Amino acid sequence: MSPSAEPLAPVTGVNGTSFPHKTASAKKVATSTTAEVKSDGISNIIDIRQASVEMNLRDEIVSQFCPKKGPRTLPTLLLYDEAGLQLFEEITYLEEYYLTNNEIDVLTAAATEIADRIPQDSMVIELGSGNLRKVNLLLQALEQSGKRVEYYALDLSLQELQRTLSQLPRYEHVHCFGLLGTYDDGREWLKTPAILHRQKCILTLGSSIGNFHRDNAADFLRGFADVLHPGDSILVGLDSCVDADKVYHAYNDKEGLTHRFVLNGLVNANRILGKETFNLADWRVIGEYVHDIDGGRHQAFYAPTREIEVLGQNIQPHERVQIEQSVKYSPAEADYLWRSAGMTESYKWQNDSKEHGTYWLTK
């Protein structure tokens, strides 16, 4: 039978914000795999959060902005609140943002072959699911195959999970669920006894692995590889574009939408901190493409427009605060990443330009 959860009961937080909490039934479902699926868009979302994301982010904002040594940074997670996720969805439709179309081309061509590799009765878990536009190509192929499969969309925003799951077709064979939590919450949930030994395929699409520093990317993949058993797999989407101009304009579009998305991270930081710590009028976004000994990547920074004081720190106009990076992987770098994570590349699918690859990894 398919797992589900009782509806998430909302509780009111700071400034009247509603947050779901786990009822006793929801807690039970997190370690059980038997429940009836309802279609109200809420009851099939499982709250797997183990700690307050906002409390952790509050500490990280302060510690990263006021480091004891090294450059100032802010957590990339700030970009992905409900407003940020919606802005990012708009970005994926921009002409300059080649990454989404490249991945759609690959998945359109390869979905049936990928679906053939996923065993009957598998769990398909997508990390950082977003708007589900791309993964639905795979879900359609799984439905057409007639395989019974459970799809789990892991994301941080309850509202976005409700919205995006409600937009999926009503499949007969593919049952769809939401997982409310972070990557760490998802990894721990996969270790629960009722789930640990089930067949699973973990998806990380959208080149999101590129948001990690290279060493951290290997650690991230290794953490999920540790919950895999024989027959399990990880499907990774990876951007390999080396055209500096093309990469730059993908993150610095002429409409300024990506810069709005990045600035929204400061809005989210203010909300989490409970006050206007960052005055948006004092900040601008700087994007740059870099290719050096560490390889190719795009980096996004905040920079003050004047001398200001934030969190007790005096910030000069020339200073930069990094919020995000998007690492690009050559074939050799991708191979090194898999080996560093203890994974083996069993197969890959690429678009005609070889700018995007979707990799099937096993232990």
N, C-alpha and C positions, 0 to 999 in steps of 0.2 A: 504493500500500500504506500501511498505518497505522504511525505511529511508535510505538516503545516504548522500554524500557530494560532492561538487565540488572538483576537484583535488586540493591538497595542493600546493600552489605556493611557491617554494623555495626562500629563501633569504640568502644572504651570511653573515656569522657571523665572529667572531674573527678567525684569521688564515685560512680564506677561508672555514671554516666549513659551510655546508649548513643546514639551519633549515627551516622547513615549517612554514608558518604563515597563519592565517585565512584570506581568502578573504571575501568580503561581503557576498557572497553566502554561504561560509562555516559557517560563524557566524549564518546565518539564519537557516541552517540545524540543528545547535546545539539545537535549540528550536522548530524545526518543525519535522514532521515525514512523509513528503511526498516528494519523489524524486525518480528518476529512478536510478536503480543500474547499474553501468557500470562494465566492467570486466578487467580494465586495471591494477588492483592491487593497485591503488592509490586512485581513486575516491570514493571507499567505506570505506575510513578511515576518521573519523571525529576528527578534532582537538578540544579537549575540554579543553586545557590548559588555566588556568586563570592567571598564572604568570610564569615567567621564572624559570624553575626547576634549571637551572645552577646557576642563581643568588642566589636562596635560598640555594643551596648546598655550594656555595662559603662561605656564611656567616656561615653555620653550620660547615664546615670544621674548620674554625678558632675558633669558639666558643667552639666546642667540643674538639679540640686538645689543646686549651689553656683555660681550665675551671677555673672559679674563685674558685671553690672547687670541690672535688671529683676526680675520676680517669679520665685519658685521654681516649677519644673514638673518633671514626670517623663514619660518617653516613653509615649505611649498604647500602643505595641507591647507593653509589659509585661503588658497585660491579656489577651493572646491566646496564652498558652501552652496546653498540652493541657488542663489543668484549667480555664483561663479559657474556652476554646472550648466545653467541655462545660457549664459554668455558663451561658454565653450561650445555648446551645441551649435550656436550660430556661427562660430568660427569654423566649424567643420564643413560648412556649406560655402565658405569663401573660395573664390577662384585661386587665390594665392596659397591656400592651405592644401597643398598637394597630398599630404599624408593620408587623409581619409579616403580620397578617390583611389590612391594607389592600393590601399588595403582592401577596399571594396572590389577592385578589379581582381585581386588575388582570391578573395573569398568567393566571389561569383564563379570563378573558374574552378576552384578547388573544393567547394563546399561538399559536393557529393563524395569525393574521394576522402575528405577528412571525416565525414559522417560514417563512411564504411569502416574506418579505423576505430571508431568508438563502440565498445561492446554494448550489447543489450543490457538494460537495467543499470546503466552507468549514471553517476552524478556528474554533471558538467557545471563547474563552478567558475564564474567569470569575476576576476578581481578588478574592482573599479569599473563597474559596468557601463556607466554613462547612459546614453540615450537608446541603446540596444539596436540601433539601425544596422550595424555591421553584423553583430552576432545573430540577428534574426535570419540572415542568409544561411547560417549553419543550422539553426533551429528548423528552418523550412526543409533543409535536406534530410535532417534526422526524422522529421515527421513523414516525409515521403518514403523513407526507408522502412517505416512501420515499427521502428525500434521504440521500446518503452525507455524513456530517458527523463531524468529530472534535471532541470536547469535552475541554477541558483545565481542570482545577480547580487554581488556584494557591493554595497556603496554606503556612504556616510549620511546621506540625506534621505530621511523618511519620505518627505514630500516628493522628491525626485524618483524614488523607488515606486511609490504609488502611481505617479504619473506615467512613468515609462512602462511599467508592467501592465498597466491598464490598456496601453496602446498595442500590445502584442496580440496576434491572432489567437483565437481559442483553438488550440491544437488538441487532437484526440490522443496522440501518443506521447507528446512532449508536455510535461507538467512543469509549470514555471513558478518560482518562488523568489522572494527577496531575502537578503541577509543584511541586516542593519548593523554596521560596524566597520572597523578599520581592517587593514591587512593583517595586523597582529591578531585581532579578534577572529578573523577568518581562519588563520592558521591553527589557532587553539581549538576552534570549533571542529575542525577536521580531525583533531586528535581524540574527540570524544568516542567512547567505546562503540556506540551504535553506528558510527560513521567510519571509523578508522579503517575497517577492513572491507568497506564497500568499494567497488570499482569506480574510479574517478578520472576525469580529465579536467585539468585546471587551465583556464584561459587567461592570458594577459595580452590584450589586444591594444590597438591604438598607439603602439610604440611607447607605451607608458613606462616600460623598463628603462627607457632613456632618461627619465627624470632622476634616476639614481646616479651617483658617482659610480665609476666602473667597479671598484672593489665592493661597494655597497650593493650593486646590482647582483653580483655573484652571491653575496650573503643572502639577499632577498630570495633568489631562486633556490638556493640550498635549503633555506628554511622550509619552503614548500615541498622540495624534493624529499625531505626527511619524512613526510607523511605519506609518501607514495609507496605502493607495493607492486610486485610484478604485474604487468598488464596495465598499470596506470601511466598517465602521460601529462605533459605540460605543453600547451600550444602557445607559442610566443610570436607576437608581431613585432618586427624590428625595422626601423628606418635606416637606410644605408646611403642616402643622398649625399653626394660630395660636391654638388654645385653650390658654391658659397652664396651666390646671389639669390638663387632659388630658396635656399634655406632661410636666409635673412628675411626675405619678403614674406615667407610663410608665417613668421612670428612678428612682423612689423608691417601689417597690411595697410593699404592706402585709406581705408575707412577708419582706422584707429581702433577697431574692435578689440584686437588682442591687447592693446595698451589699456583699454577700459577693463578688460578681464583681469589684468594684472593689478590695476589700481583698486579693484574691488577687494583684493586681498587685504588692503589697509582698512577698508570699511569693515570687513569681517574681524580684523584685529581689534578695532575700536569696540565692536560689539562684544567680543570676548572679554576685553579688558574692562568693559563697563563704563568707558568714558572716551572722549575724543582725544586720544593720545597722539594720533597721526592726523594732522590737518591736511586734507587732500590738496588744498591750494598750495601747500609747501612742497609738493612732491611731483616728480615726473618719472616716466619709465624710460629706461635705456635698454635697447636690445643690441646684441652683437654676435657675430659668428666668429668663432675662434677655431683654428686648426694648428695644433702644436704637437709637442712630444706625447701629449696625452690623447691625441686624436682630435676628431672634429666634433663640435658641439655648438649649439646656440645657448646664450646666457641672457637672462633678464634680471635687471637691477632696478631698485628704486634709488633716486638721487634727489637731494633737496634742492630747491630753487634758490635758497638763501641760507644763511647761517641760522640754525634753529637749535632748540634744546628739546630733547625727547627722552623720557625715562631717566632724567638726570644726566644725560649725555649731551655734550656739545657737538653738533654735527655740522661739518663744513660743506659748502656747495659742491666741492669736488669729490666728496665721499660717495661710495656706492654700497648699497645693501642688496646682496644677491637673494632672490626669491625663487628662482627656477633655472634649471638647465635642461636641455634636450640633447642627449648624446647620440651621435651617429656612429654606426658600427660597420666597419669593413668586414669582408668575409673572414679574414684572419682574426679580427677582434671578436667577432661573434663566436667563432670556434673556441677561442681562449675563454670567453665568458661561460660557455657551456661546460668546458672542462673544469673551470674553477668552481663551478656550482655542483660538480659531481654528476653531470648529466651527459647524455649521448644524443647527438643529432641523428634521428632515424630517417627523417625526410624533411624536405623543404619545398615550398612553393614560392615563386617569385613572379613579379609582373615583368612586362617586356623590357622595361628600362633597367631592371635589376635594382631599382631604388628601394623596393620593399620586399621583405621576405617574411613568410609565415613558417615557423619551424616547429616540427613535431619532435619533442624531447622525451626520452625515457631514462631511467636510472641504469 
